[in-house]
Amino acid sequence: MIVMFSILLTLASLMMIVLVLMHKGRGGGLSDMFGGGISSSLGGSSVAERNLDRITVGIAVIWVVCIFALGLLLKVSS
C-alpha cells in the first residue's frame, strides 16, 4: 500500500510540474524572460486554459491526498 501511494505521489508530482509549466504567464517575470510575453497578445482565458486549470487542481488534490495517506500509513506502520 505504501509503495502504491509512493508511486502515485511521484507521478502526481511530475504531472504538477508539467502542468504548472504549461500555464500562460500573467505578468513580468521568468515566463517573459524565456519568451512567454510573445503570446500575451491573445488576451482572455480560453477553454483550453480553463481546462488546464481544472486538471491542475485535480492533480493537486490527488497529490495532497497521497501525502496525507502516506503520512498516516507510515505513522501506523512504525
Gaussian input, Z-matrix of N, CA and C with variables (Angstrom, degrees):
# hf/3-21g

backbone

0 1
 N
 C     1     B1
 C     2     B2     1     A1
 N     3     B3     2     A2     1     D1
 C     4     B4     3     A3     2     D2
 C     5     B5     4     A4     3     D3
 N     6     B6     5     A5     4     D4
 C     7     B7     6     A6     5     D5
 C     8     B8     7     A7     6     D6
 N     9     B9     8     A8     7     D7
 C    10    B10     9     A9     8     D8
 C    11    B11    10    A10     9     D9
 N    12    B12    11    A11    10    D10
 C    13    B13    12    A12    11    D11
 C    14    B14    13    A13    12    D12
 N    15    B15    14    A14    13    D13
 C    16    B16    15    A15    14    D14
 C    17    B17    16    A16    15    D15
 N    18    B18    17    A17    16    D16
 C    19    B19    18    A18    17    D17
 C    20    B20    19    A19    18    D18
 N    21    B21    20    A20    19    D19
 C    22    B22    21    A21    20    D20
 C    23    B23    22    A22    21    D21
 N    24    B24    23    A23    22    D22
 C    25    B25    24    A24    23    D23
 C    26    B26    25    A25    24    D24
 N    27    B27    26    A26    25    D25
 C    28    B28    27    A27    26    D26
 C    29    B29    28    A28    27    D27
 N    30    B30    29    A29    28    D28
 C    31    B31    30    A30    29    D29
 C    32    B32    31    A31    30    D30
 N    33    B33    32    A32    31    D31
 C    34    B34    33    A33    32    D32
 C    35    B35    34    A34    33    D33
 N    36    B36    35    A35    34    D34
 C    37    B37    36    A36    35    D35
 C    38    B38    37    A37    36    D36
 N    39    B39    38    A38    37    D37
 C    40    B40    39    A39    38    D38
 C    41    B41    40    A40    39    D39
 N    42    B42    41    A41    40    D40
 C    43    B43    42    A42    41    D41
 C    44    B44    43    A43    42    D42
 N    45    B45    44    A44    43    D43
 C    46    B46    45    A45    44    D44
 C    47    B47    46    A46    45    D45
 N    48    B48    47    A47    46    D46
 C    49    B49    48    A48    47    D47
 C    50    B50    49    A49    48    D48
 N    51    B51    50    A50    49    D49
 C    52    B52    51    A51    50    D50
 C    53    B53    52    A52    51    D51
 N    54    B54    53    A53    52    D52
 C    55    B55    54    A54    53    D53
 C    56    B56    55    A55    54    D54
 N    57    B57    56    A56    55    D55
 C    58    B58    57    A57    56    D56
 C    59    B59    58    A58    57    D57
 N    60    B60    59    A59    58    D58
 C    61    B61    60    A60    59    D59
 C    62    B62    61    A61    60    D60
 N    63    B63    62    A62    61    D61
 C    64    B64    63    A63    62    D62
 C    65    B65    64    A64    63    D63
 N    66    B66    65    A65    64    D64
 C    67    B67    66    A66    65    D65
 C    68    B68    67    A67    66    D66
 N    69    B69    68    A68    67    D67
 C    70    B70    69    A69    68    D68
 C    71    B71    70    A70    69    D69
 N    72    B72    71    A71    70    D70
 C    73    B73    72    A72    71    D71
 C    74    B74    73    A73    72    D72
 N    75    B75    74    A74    73    D73
 C    76    B76    75    A75    74    D74
 C    77    B77    76    A76    75    D75
 N    78    B78    77    A77    76    D76
 C    79    B79    78    A78    77    D77
 C    80    B80    79    A79    78    D78
 N    81    B81    80    A80    79    D79
 C    82    B82    81    A81    80    D80
 C    83    B83    82    A82    81    D81
 N    84    B84    83    A83    82    D82
 C    85    B85    84    A84    83    D83
 C    86    B86    85    A85    84    D84
 N    87    B87    86    A86    85    D85
 C    88    B88    87    A87    86    D86
 C    89    B89    88    A88    87    D87
 N    90    B90    89    A89    88    D88
 C    91    B91    90    A90    89    D89
 C    92    B92    91    A91    90    D90
 N    93    B93    92    A92    91    D91
 C    94    B94    93    A93    92    D92
 C    95    B95    94    A94    93    D93
 N    96    B96    95    A95    94    D94
 C    97    B97    96    A96    95    D95
 C    98    B98    97    A97    96    D96
 N    99    B99    98    A98    97    D97
 C   100   B100    99    A99    98    D98
 C   101   B101   100   A100    99    D99
 N   102   B102   101   A101   100   D100
 C   103   B103   102   A102   101   D101
 C   104   B104   103   A103   102   D102
 N   105   B105   104   A104   103   D103
 C   106   B106   105   A105   104   D104
 C   107   B107   106   A106   105   D105
 N   108   B108   107   A107   106   D106
 C   109   B109   108   A108   107   D107
 C   110   B110   109   A109   108   D108
 N   111   B111   110   A110   109   D109
 C   112   B112   111   A111   110   D110
 C   113   B113   112   A112   111   D111
 N   114   B114   113   A113   112   D112
 C   115   B115   114   A114   113   D113
 C   116   B116   115   A115   114   D114
 N   117   B117   116   A116   115   D115
 C   118   B118   117   A117   116   D116
 C   119   B119   118   A118   117   D117
 N   120   B120   119   A119   118   D118
 C   121   B121   120   A120   119   D119
 C   122   B122   121   A121   120   D120
 N   123   B123   122   A122   121   D121
 C   124   B124   123   A123   122   D122
 C   125   B125   124   A124   123   D123
 N   126   B126   125   A125   124   D124
 C   127   B127   126   A126   125   D125
 C   128   B128   127   A127   126   D126
 N   129   B129   128   A128   127   D127
 C   130   B130   129   A129   128   D128
 C   131   B131   130   A130   129   D129
 N   132   B132   131   A131   130   D130
 C   133   B133   132   A132   131   D131
 C   134   B134   133   A133   132   D132
 N   135   B135   134   A134   133   D133
 C   136   B136   135   A135   134   D134
 C   137   B137   136   A136   135   D135
 N   138   B138   137   A137   136   D136
 C   139   B139   138   A138   137   D137
 C   140   B140   139   A139   138   D138
 N   141   B141   140   A140   139   D139
 C   142   B142   141   A141   140   D140
 C   143   B143   142   A142   141   D141
 N   144   B144   143   A143   142   D142
 C   145   B145   144   A144   143   D143
 C   146   B146   145   A145   144   D144
 N   147   B147   146   A146   145   D145
 C   148   B148   147   A147   146   D146
 C   149   B149   148   A148   147   D147
 N   150   B150   149   A149   148   D148
 C   151   B151   150   A150   149   D149
 C   152   B152   151   A151   150   D150
 N   153   B153   152   A152   151   D151
 C   154   B154   153   A153   152   D152
 C   155   B155   154   A154   153   D153
 N   156   B156   155   A155   154   D154
 C   157   B157   156   A156   155   D155
 C   158   B158   157   A157   156   D156
 N   159   B159   158   A158   157   D157
 C   160   B160   159   A159   158   D158
 C   161   B161   160   A160   159   D159
 N   162   B162   161   A161   160   D160
 C   163   B163   162   A162   161   D161
 C   164   B164   163   A163   162   D162
 N   165   B165   164   A164   163   D163
 C   166   B166   165   A165   164   D164
 C   167   B167   166   A166   165   D165
 N   168   B168   167   A167   166   D166
 C   169   B169   168   A168   167   D167
 C   170   B170   169   A169   168   D168
 N   171   B171   170   A170   169   D169
 C   172   B172   171   A171   170   D170
 C   173   B173   172   A172   171   D171
 N   174   B174   173   A173   172   D172
 C   175   B175   174   A174   173   D173
 C   176   B176   175   A175   174   D174
 N   177   B177   176   A176   175   D175
 C   178   B178   177   A177   176   D176
 C   179   B179   178   A178   177   D177
 N   180   B180   179   A179   178   D178
 C   181   B181   180   A180   179   D179
 C   182   B182   181   A181   180   D180
 N   183   B183   182   A182   181   D181
 C   184   B184   183   A183   182   D182
 C   185   B185   184   A184   183   D183
 N   186   B186   185   A185   184   D184
 C   187   B187   186   A186   185   D185
 C   188   B188   187   A187   186   D186
 N   189   B189   188   A188   187   D187
 C   190   B190   189   A189   188   D188
 C   191   B191   190   A190   189   D189
 N   192   B192   191   A191   190   D190
 C   193   B193   192   A192   191   D191
 C   194   B194   193   A193   192   D192
 N   195   B195   194   A194   193   D193
 C   196   B196   195   A195   194   D194
 C   197   B197   196   A196   195   D195
 N   198   B198   197   A197   196   D196
 C   199   B199   198   A198   197   D197
 C   200   B200   199   A199   198   D198
 N   201   B201   200   A200   199   D199
 C   202   B202   201   A201   200   D200
 C   203   B203   202   A202   201   D201
 N   204   B204   203   A203   202   D202
 C   205   B205   204   A204   203   D203
 C   206   B206   205   A205   204   D204
 N   207   B207   206   A206   205   D205
 C   208   B208   207   A207   206   D206
 C   209   B209   208   A208   207   D207
 N   210   B210   209   A209   208   D208
 C   211   B211   210   A210   209   D209
 C   212   B212   211   A211   210   D210
 N   213   B213   212   A212   211   D211
 C   214   B214   213   A213   212   D212
 C   215   B215   214   A214   213   D213
 N   216   B216   215   A215   214   D214
 C   217   B217   216   A216   215   D215
 C   218   B218   217   A217   216   D216
 N   219   B219   218   A218   217   D217
 C   220   B220   219   A219   218   D218
 C   221   B221   220   A220   219   D219
 N   222   B222   221   A221   220   D220
 C   223   B223   222   A222   221   D221
 C   224   B224   223   A223   222   D222
 N   225   B225   224   A224   223   D223
 C   226   B226   225   A225   224   D224
 C   227   B227   226   A226   225   D225
 N   228   B228   227   A227   226   D226
 C   229   B229   228   A228   227   D227
 C   230   B230   229   A229   228   D228
 N   231   B231   230   A230   229   D229
 C   232   B232   231   A231   230   D230
 C   233   B233   232   A232   231   D231

   B1=1.4503
   B2=1.5302
   B3=1.3363
   B4=1.4649
   B5=1.5242
   B6=1.3349
   B7=1.4706
   B8=1.5275
   B9=1.3304
   B10=1.4600
   B11=1.5322
   B12=1.3385
   B13=1.4658
   B14=1.5273
   B15=1.3186
   B16=1.4648
   B17=1.5242
   B18=1.3345
   B19=1.4713
   B20=1.5202
   B21=1.3301
   B22=1.4631
   B23=1.5287
   B24=1.3338
   B25=1.4678
   B26=1.5213
   B27=1.3250
   B28=1.4649
   B29=1.5226
   B30=1.3314
   B31=1.4647
   B32=1.5242
   B33=1.3346
   B34=1.4659
   B35=1.5238
   B36=1.3257
   B37=1.4693
   B38=1.5206
   B39=1.3259
   B40=1.4671
   B41=1.5268
   B42=1.3366
   B43=1.4635
   B44=1.5261
   B45=1.3502
   B46=1.4713
   B47=1.5249
   B48=1.3186
   B49=1.4663
   B50=1.5202
   B51=1.3163
   B52=1.4654
   B53=1.5249
   B54=1.3294
   B55=1.4648
   B56=1.5238
   B57=1.3247
   B58=1.4658
   B59=1.5280
   B60=1.3200
   B61=1.4593
   B62=1.5294
   B63=1.3226
   B64=1.4609
   B65=1.5268
   B66=1.3307
   B67=1.4594
   B68=1.5235
   B69=1.3095
   B70=1.4534
   B71=1.5241
   B72=1.3171
   B73=1.4542
   B74=1.5139
   B75=1.3332
   B76=1.4645
   B77=1.5149
   B78=1.2888
   B79=1.4510
   B80=1.5070
   B81=1.3201
   B82=1.4464
   B83=1.5060
   B84=1.2752
   B85=1.4552
   B86=1.5045
   B87=1.3056
   B88=1.4523
   B89=1.5208
   B90=1.3406
   B91=1.4585
   B92=1.5293
   B93=1.3290
   B94=1.4614
   B95=1.5168
   B96=1.3203
   B97=1.4543
   B98=1.5255
   B99=1.3189
   B100=1.4572
   B101=1.5248
   B102=1.3129
   B103=1.4564
   B104=1.5098
   B105=1.3193
   B106=1.4543
   B107=1.5139
   B108=1.3126
   B109=1.4476
   B110=1.5083
   B111=1.3120
   B112=1.4543
   B113=1.5280
   B114=1.3137
   B115=1.4643
   B116=1.5221
   B117=1.3272
   B118=1.4603
   B119=1.5189
   B120=1.3340
   B121=1.4581
   B122=1.5218
   B123=1.3290
   B124=1.4601
   B125=1.5121
   B126=1.3211
   B127=1.4519
   B128=1.5204
   B129=1.3079
   B130=1.4501
   B131=1.5169
   B132=1.3099
   B133=1.4549
   B134=1.5207
   B135=1.3130
   B136=1.4552
   B137=1.5272
   B138=1.3063
   B139=1.4610
   B140=1.5202
   B141=1.3201
   B142=1.4660
   B143=1.5261
   B144=1.3195
   B145=1.4665
   B146=1.5331
   B147=1.3319
   B148=1.4661
   B149=1.5248
   B150=1.3302
   B151=1.4656
   B152=1.5219
   B153=1.3140
   B154=1.4561
   B155=1.5307
   B156=1.3309
   B157=1.4667
   B158=1.5315
   B159=1.3270
   B160=1.4694
   B161=1.5240
   B162=1.3249
   B163=1.4648
   B164=1.5142
   B165=1.3334
   B166=1.4613
   B167=1.5265
   B168=1.3204
   B169=1.4679
   B170=1.5273
   B171=1.3214
   B172=1.4619
   B173=1.5225
   B174=1.3186
   B175=1.4649
   B176=1.5249
   B177=1.3321
   B178=1.4657
   B179=1.5321
   B180=1.3262
   B181=1.4691
   B182=1.5260
   B183=1.3400
   B184=1.4692
   B185=1.5254
   B186=1.3281
   B187=1.4673
   B188=1.5360
   B189=1.3293
   B190=1.4677
   B191=1.5314
   B192=1.3332
   B193=1.4685
   B194=1.5239
   B195=1.3300
   B196=1.4681
   B197=1.5213
   B198=1.3196
   B199=1.4677
   B200=1.5278
   B201=1.3365
   B202=1.4626
   B203=1.5245
   B204=1.3350
   B205=1.4612
   B206=1.5275
   B207=1.3232
   B208=1.4636
   B209=1.5156
   B210=1.3141
   B211=1.4679
   B212=1.5200
   B213=1.3302
   B214=1.4704
   B215=1.5188
   B216=1.3202
   B217=1.4578
   B218=1.5349
   B219=1.3139
   B220=1.4725
   B221=1.5284
   B222=1.3280
   B223=1.4632
   B224=1.5399
   B225=1.3204
   B226=1.4648
   B227=1.5303
   B228=1.3368
   B229=1.4622
   B230=1.5295
   B231=1.3215
   B232=1.4740
   B233=1.5046
   A1=110.62
   A2=115.85
   A3=119.79
   A4=110.02
   A5=116.46
   A6=120.32
   A7=110.38
   A8=116.97
   A9=120.70
   A10=111.04
   A11=116.74
   A12=119.72
   A13=111.75
   A14=117.57
   A15=120.43
   A16=111.12
   A17=115.76
   A18=119.44
   A19=110.34
   A20=117.04
   A21=120.90
   A22=111.41
   A23=116.42
   A24=120.40
   A25=111.17
   A26=116.88
   A27=120.37
   A28=110.78
   A29=117.11
   A30=120.05
   A31=111.91
   A32=116.93
   A33=120.17
   A34=111.03
   A35=117.14
   A36=120.58
   A37=110.87
   A38=116.27
   A39=119.75
   A40=111.22
   A41=116.54
   A42=119.46
   A43=111.53
   A44=116.74
   A45=119.50
   A46=110.89
   A47=116.73
   A48=120.20
   A49=110.05
   A50=116.75
   A51=120.88
   A52=110.96
   A53=117.03
   A54=120.14
   A55=112.20
   A56=117.59
   A57=119.53
   A58=110.24
   A59=117.23
   A60=119.46
   A61=112.50
   A62=118.00
   A63=121.19
   A64=112.78
   A65=117.88
   A66=120.47
   A67=111.03
   A68=113.52
   A69=120.82
   A70=109.45
   A71=116.48
   A72=120.85
   A73=111.32
   A74=118.04
   A75=120.54
   A76=113.12
   A77=117.79
   A78=118.76
   A79=109.65
   A80=115.66
   A81=119.66
   A82=111.01
   A83=115.41
   A84=119.72
   A85=110.44
   A86=115.88
   A87=119.83
   A88=112.67
   A89=117.97
   A90=119.38
   A91=111.03
   A92=118.13
   A93=120.72
   A94=111.51
   A95=117.28
   A96=120.91
   A97=110.85
   A98=116.96
   A99=120.89
   A100=112.82
   A101=118.20
   A102=120.85
   A103=114.60
   A104=118.92
   A105=121.05
   A106=112.82
   A107=118.75
   A108=122.10
   A109=113.71
   A110=117.81
   A111=120.98
   A112=110.96
   A113=117.63
   A114=120.75
   A115=112.87
   A116=118.56
   A117=120.36
   A118=112.87
   A119=118.66
   A120=120.59
   A121=112.21
   A122=118.80
   A123=120.75
   A124=111.56
   A125=117.49
   A126=121.95
   A127=113.22
   A128=115.84
   A129=120.45
   A130=112.99
   A131=113.28
   A132=120.17
   A133=108.57
   A134=116.84
   A135=120.66
   A136=110.49
   A137=115.24
   A138=120.99
   A139=109.53
   A140=116.89
   A141=120.65
   A142=110.65
   A143=117.31
   A144=120.73
   A145=111.00
   A146=116.46
   A147=119.39
   A148=111.33
   A149=117.16
   A150=119.92
   A151=110.93
   A152=117.39
   A153=121.39
   A154=110.54
   A155=116.92
   A156=120.90
   A157=110.78
   A158=116.68
   A159=120.34
   A160=111.74
   A161=116.78
   A162=120.36
   A163=110.44
   A164=116.84
   A165=120.92
   A166=111.06
   A167=117.29
   A168=120.53
   A169=110.46
   A170=117.46
   A171=120.91
   A172=112.06
   A173=117.30
   A174=121.31
   A175=110.10
   A176=117.26
   A177=119.94
   A178=111.11
   A179=117.16
   A180=120.55
   A181=110.03
   A182=117.12
   A183=120.76
   A184=110.45
   A185=117.04
   A186=123.07
   A187=110.80
   A188=116.22
   A189=120.97
   A190=110.68
   A191=117.09
   A192=120.54
   A193=110.21
   A194=117.34
   A195=120.85
   A196=111.34
   A197=117.26
   A198=120.05
   A199=110.56
   A200=117.48
   A201=120.13
   A202=111.29
   A203=116.40
   A204=120.00
   A205=110.95
   A206=117.15
   A207=119.98
   A208=111.27
   A209=117.24
   A210=120.34
   A211=111.58
   A212=116.27
   A213=119.79
   A214=111.54
   A215=117.72
   A216=120.83
   A217=111.63
   A218=115.98
   A219=119.08
   A220=111.19
   A221=117.12
   A222=120.24
   A223=110.30
   A224=117.02
   A225=121.64
   A226=110.83
   A227=116.62
   A228=119.53
   A229=113.24
   A230=117.60
   A231=118.38
   A232=112.86
   D1=-41.71
   D2=179.56
   D3=-64.84
   D4=-39.65
   D5=179.89
   D6=-64.30
   D7=-40.36
   D8=179.76
   D9=-61.98
   D10=-46.78
   D11=179.03
   D12=-67.24
   D13=-33.03
   D14=177.70
   D15=-65.82
   D16=-42.64
   D17=177.92
   D18=-65.98
   D19=-43.11
   D20=178.98
   D21=-63.25
   D22=-38.66
   D23=177.72
   D24=-65.26
   D25=-40.97
   D26=178.79
   D27=-64.33
   D28=-45.12
   D29=178.54
   D30=-64.04
   D31=-41.57
   D32=178.58
   D33=-65.13
   D34=-37.10
   D35=178.61
   D36=-64.40
   D37=-45.34
   D38=179.02
   D39=-64.10
   D40=-40.27
   D41=178.68
   D42=-66.53
   D43=-36.56
   D44=177.48
   D45=-62.39
   D46=-41.70
   D47=178.82
   D48=-60.56
   D49=-47.76
   D50=-178.73
   D51=-64.14
   D52=-44.79
   D53=-177.56
   D54=-66.19
   D55=-40.15
   D56=179.26
   D57=-66.54
   D58=-38.23
   D59=178.63
   D60=-69.85
   D61=-21.97
   D62=179.06
   D63=-79.09
   D64=-17.39
   D65=-178.92
   D66=-65.93
   D67=151.17
   D68=179.04
   D69=-75.39
   D70=137.27
   D71=176.49
   D72=-67.62
   D73=141.70
   D74=-175.88
   D75=-116.38
   D76=22.02
   D77=178.99
   D78=169.46
   D79=-179.12
   D80=177.86
   D81=-60.80
   D82=154.50
   D83=-179.59
   D84=144.06
   D85=-156.10
   D86=-176.33
   D87=-65.27
   D88=-33.23
   D89=-179.15
   D90=-64.94
   D91=-37.16
   D92=177.43
   D93=-72.32
   D94=-32.49
   D95=-179.37
   D96=-63.00
   D97=-34.92
   D98=-176.69
   D99=-99.82
   D100=22.63
   D101=174.47
   D102=97.27
   D103=9.37
   D104=179.89
   D105=-70.99
   D106=-20.34
   D107=-178.56
   D108=-74.45
   D109=-13.78
   D110=-177.57
   D111=-66.64
   D112=-40.86
   D113=-176.39
   D114=-89.59
   D115=9.11
   D116=-176.81
   D117=-74.16
   D118=-9.47
   D119=-179.68
   D120=-77.45
   D121=-8.55
   D122=-179.75
   D123=-67.56
   D124=-40.56
   D125=176.26
   D126=67.30
   D127=155.45
   D128=177.59
   D129=72.38
   D130=169.89
   D131=180.00
   D132=-108.27
   D133=118.13
   D134=-177.32
   D135=-83.07
   D136=171.99
   D137=177.76
   D138=-63.45
   D139=-39.24
   D140=179.76
   D141=-62.83
   D142=-40.08
   D143=179.82
   D144=-66.75
   D145=-40.62
   D146=178.02
   D147=-66.35
   D148=-39.91
   D149=176.67
   D150=-65.59
   D151=-38.04
   D152=176.86
   D153=-63.13
   D154=-38.23
   D155=176.00
   D156=-62.93
   D157=-44.83
   D158=-179.70
   D159=-63.73
   D160=-42.57
   D161=179.01
   D162=-64.43
   D163=-40.86
   D164=179.45
   D165=-62.65
   D166=-43.12
   D167=178.38
   D168=-64.96
   D169=-40.15
   D170=178.39
   D171=-62.55
   D172=-44.36
   D173=178.03
   D174=-66.46
   D175=-35.77
   D176=178.12
   D177=-64.99
   D178=-37.99
   D179=177.40
   D180=-64.89
   D181=-43.68
   D182=176.97
   D183=-60.38
   D184=-40.39
   D185=179.80
   D186=-61.16
   D187=-46.34
   D188=-179.11
   D189=-66.70
   D190=-41.88
   D191=178.84
   D192=-61.94
   D193=-40.73
   D194=178.25
   D195=-62.82
   D196=-40.38
   D197=179.83
   D198=-64.76
   D199=-44.93
   D200=178.50
   D201=-64.29
   D202=-42.96
   D203=-179.38
   D204=-63.65
   D205=-43.40
   D206=177.91
   D207=-64.06
   D208=-40.46
   D209=178.18
   D210=-61.44
   D211=-44.69
   D212=178.76
   D213=-66.86
   D214=-43.16
   D215=-179.49
   D216=-64.40
   D217=-41.47
   D218=179.90
   D219=-69.62
   D220=-33.40
   D221=178.33
   D222=-69.51
   D223=-40.91
   D224=-179.48
   D225=-69.24
   D226=-37.70
   D227=-175.31
   D228=-76.10
   D229=-17.22
   D230=-178.05
   D231=-91.56

